[in-house]
Amino acid sequence: MASLTRVLCRIPIQVKNVKGISKVQPRRGYAEANQMPLTFASPAKVFYHDADVNQVDVPSFSGSFGILPHHVPSLAVLKPGVLTVFEKDGSAKKFFVSSGSVTVNDDSSVQILAEEAVPVDQLEPKLCRDGLAKAQQQLSSASSELDKAEAQIAVEVHEALVKATE
């Protein structure tokens, strides 16, 4: 059955557009069974490299969403927040990500490239709260538009850090 599925996924299907003219549209390829290879890395560390996982929950600017095997191909921009990886053994690993990108491919593989990422259990709550207070002070004393924008970003990141440690 799996080989038949692979063959059928390569056969184009006929689709009619609004004006009734048919055009060829390729079928979407699927991963075998419930496989979802995940690659998740930051410039400092590779956390997963083609690891088969059950699910990934990501914070994005278009809203947080979960990725399961056979997810529709997507691109998203990460926002500061907690990314959760549900592994095959049932465990869940949580990471704080500052920004980055998520790519879900038509073969169910997922690539997450984070500007900065750290396991949530390595965050120090007091340092996160102190960083938020400092960022808020910088925002209130910012004089130029650039300084205000940079301070606002720092506030948003530190608010997400504090929330992640609660």
C-alpha angles and dihedrals in degrees: 000000000000092000090050089052091052091051093047092050089061094052113095118232127218115245126183117221125213094278093052096253111134122226133183116255120183118234119247116256118232133207120248112274108318100334119144113174110206127200112185122172146150126201088264101045146010108227098178130011114190089326115166108237136171100226144347124206113201135187110228137170089248090054136286114291142175124237119211131173111290092026114162111265108269146167122209139169116235119232124200109286148086120315114197125202117198106204128208092256090060097255122130122218119197126205132181112228124190099197140318141115140293123207123188111191128206091253089060093253115140129206120192117185113186126191087216129001134174133169108261091231089064094057117105109221095206093051090049091052091046090050090051092051090049092048091049090051090050090050093052092049097042112122106182127057090242092053090048092050093048092047091048090054090049090051092051093049093048092046088055090047092052091047090050092055095050 
